[in-house]
Amino acid sequence: MDASQLLLEYLKEQYAQARQHETRQAAATTFLTAAGGAVLGVAVKDGHLLREQ
């Protein structure tokens, strides 16, 4: 394998790893957003966030 082929393979691997990290990060963000929404929804439903008048 010549140097340009090695560099190409290296860059492909780096790109693949970056995409995997991006996917995990997006999944974690989605999960945390959904969990936060669920907690907020339960708090509002149970009246914990309603201002007493």
Summary of the structure (lengths in Angstrom):
residues: 53
radius of gyration: 22.6
end to end distance: 76.6
largest distance: 76.7
contacts: 94
relative contact order: 0.07
helix: 81%
strand: 0%
